[in-house]
Amino acid sequence: MTDDRLCRHCLLTIGRRAMRRTVNGENCAFCCYGCCIAFQVRSGKSEEWEAAWLLIRLGVGGFLSMNIMLFSLLLYTGAFTGVDARLLPWVHLLLWIFATPALVILGGPFLRETWLDGVQGRLRSSALIVVGVGAAYIYSAFAVIERGTHVYFDTATMVLMLFTVGRYLEAAGRARAARDLEPLLAAESACATVVNGGAETRRAVRDVKARMLVRVRPGERIPVDGVVTEGESHTDEAVITGESRQVAKSVGSPVIAGSINLDGPLLIQSSGAGTTTRWAQICRSVRDALVRRSPTQRIADRVVGASVPVVLALGGLTMLYWAQWLPLERALLFGLAVLVVACPCAVGLAAPLATSLGIGRLARCGCLVRDPGVLEALARTRLLAFDKTGTLTSGRAHVVGIETDGAGTDEVLARAAGLERYSEHGFGHAITTAAAVRGLDPVVTGDVRILPGRGIRGNADGKAVVAGNGALMSELGWSVAPALSEHGRSLEADGYSVIYIGWGEQVRAALALDDSVLPEARSTVEALRSRGLHVLLLSGDLAHATQRVAVAAGIQDAQSGLSPEAKRAALRQLRQRYNVVAMVGDGLNDGPVLADADIGIAVGSATDLARETAALVLPRDGLWMLPWVVDVARAVRMTILTNLMWAFGYNCIAVTLAMLGWLQPVLAAAVMAGSSIIVVLNSLRLERLPNPVPSAAPDQSAAVESAPTMHTSSLPIIAGQAIP
Amino acid sequence: MAYYLMLFAAGFAGSFHCIGMCGGFACALGRDPHGHAATVLRHLLYNTGRLTTYCFLGGLAGALGQVICTPQGMTVSLVGGPLDAAQRILAIVAGLLMIGMALQFFGLLQGFHRLASGFGSSAFAMSLRSLLTARGRAAPLAFGVFNGFLPCPLVYAFVAEATSTAGALPGFLTMASFGLGTFPAMLMMGGVGQVLAPAWRQRGVWLAGSCILLLGLITLSRGILPIAAHIAHGWPGGHPA
């Protein structure tokens, strides 16, 4: 990972106070001291001096502060009273000697942070620690010189120790948030073994060009899109498709970048540059999403920024107030407790951690979040508007009825299929599939010509055969039985696409084609409704066609005949009532509408991610995941809210207690460190969200049920999953 | 004093258990190229770090016990004073814990073993290996400090004992005696670098188990039997207050 905007350890945004270290010969940036420690402890190679040095510092700091604490415990329990009282100054001196290096070792990173912030004219939480600990240390040093009765070296060092350990533990927890995102973000730093002649070289994926041969060993991630030229294996494409199952690959099979090669070595011919794969696109998109800040996060950051000076002032006031009644040292301790306990680390952590966990959780199932704010918005929305074609329907035509003037339906289909197998048009595919489903052999047809925009014609058994629209038929001047012509017109008026089939200079039949509703559409809509969401259908199609889909999917509220501009106007109107509106589309035809909605959700998008306008992209055939995505979004929002409530509430209560003098500084530091850890633990509960459960398997029977019935007598319905 | 001598003995016996895990560390710490004296210093530093952690844990546990036993902030006078109910309960809990640990040394209560050593800190222990090979005087000290925090049923048992003493100072002394008890074996492991035969190690583990079992029974009886409490306090020196 070469990006400096994300922490190397926890993948959260770094902000301006990056800590930079060289680990294993690489320059790494960290968002905080805790991540810096945790990453080095986890990944630092044993021969790395720096990783060892860090641990040594922590260990020695721990040794010194534990000794100080022990002696102080003995002091507090009164071990040096009475006869031993003359030893007291010497014990104090010993504590001073221990405390000085401990302060340098443990406090150094905090001091450095404060200094760097100060140079940039900012005050952050580390300043609170530095001021508090510094005051305790300096006071105690004077107390030793003046032979005072109390020293607070233990407070100074233990506060530092607790904050260091707290940050380490917090960072260790945060790294778990990055676990789901790592495979996605690995795309940019991935390497490929390029085979050139007999030589194999390791190269960065961005240097891999089309047609290069790449070897992938079992257990490795396939770095480029391509075709297998040698070897057999199984791959797991979960990162890209969201489906965790094994796919068999042999010579000639296409493979996608980002999938894991499971059990056999493969030689792959790259089909494009390493940077153009979907994996790389997802990587860039996820990285951009992580860097962006949600509105909640912006508010929280502003609060954190404003709170540090306030807390400093509160600490000073507390000290001044108590100094009127108590000895200076007690007042100082109260002030220190205020500074330590009000450290707003947990507030700053509340939103980004939950959001990145949510993004990672969705990413593991192939759902891509392009804007962190979208999760919170989706959790708040009460309205989901669906586009029809390609979203609730398969976007592929099916033959749903045949009207004839007496000719056998099988003959009609066989002749039509004989023509249409030469056609690339979606309707052609629908007709050949319908013939195949009924087990018909297409009539051998020669001399086939495609008439663009009108139909197709050819010759079979010495007679001209034509399939096409009504315009083509009238152009040819072929005769049509009045009943057939009437049926055809009423079908067209109902929103079906009608194809006329004729041979021997006579139109013999009319085929009705329609887009089939996805089998999971109904259960998805029901699941969404059970979550309290209002579901609406916005379609540019004719009223009858829209209504059929609405009925099949169980949507009561449908608007038809909307141009893209009218859809946007409809959304604007709905926004006044529902405040936040989400639009679900296929990302192909409704890009501007998706971009205009508060939350644009693209299902089964085949478009280039870079041009994608939706903020949330579901995988292909991923409509059924939508209720689960809503659940995740709600869980993320709930977590953010509980985190913030905890962090703010805790800070308010703790600061009040500290100002009243009811909180020891060491206890305050312990509870403060604990508060950040609680925020981390609360956020990590998001990891335990259940996986999405397919509510309806896309099978034949469901498709037949959901297909519209027709009032034709000759052939009821030929429907099904037309194109596998 | 006798109480602490017994703890020392228990630590010494228990340290044969240490050879299994910490002995490996001591061996890995190895010899210093600068001669015998430097090697001894290296190991002394390591063990000092370990001892500091133990003492700290002991002091902390003792203080915690004190807090539990005296919610009103009164200091408990241990000498001669009757044990109050809280301290009795503490003693019973600590005693049961120690007996559980001891049984686990004999291969019983495997679930307890997972509980005792399964805090997922093996990754932490692995990352500490970088300290073993690092040069300088500070590295062994730092390693010792961390080593003290590694999960070990023996340490838990004695921390439980320290808690039941309900005082920072006796807690500290409890763990100090135990820690000093482990010194000879650990120094021997590091300095001499000899590994005991597996059979001997097994006997050491049993010995450690017996000692902890005995200690656990004594602690438990201190909580249950009123007379035993007086016996415990009747020892010359008893618990210093």
Interface residues (C-beta under 8 A of the other chain):
Chain A: V41 R42 G44 K45 S46 E47 E48 W49 A51 A52 W53 L55 I56 R57 L58 G59 V60 G62 F63 M66 N67 M69 L70 L73 L74 Y76 T77 A79
Chain B: T48 G49 T52 T53 C55 F56 G59 L60 A63 T75 A123 F124 S127 L128 R129 S130 L131 T133 A134 G136 A138 A139 L141 A142 F143 G144 V145 F146 G167 A168 L169 F172
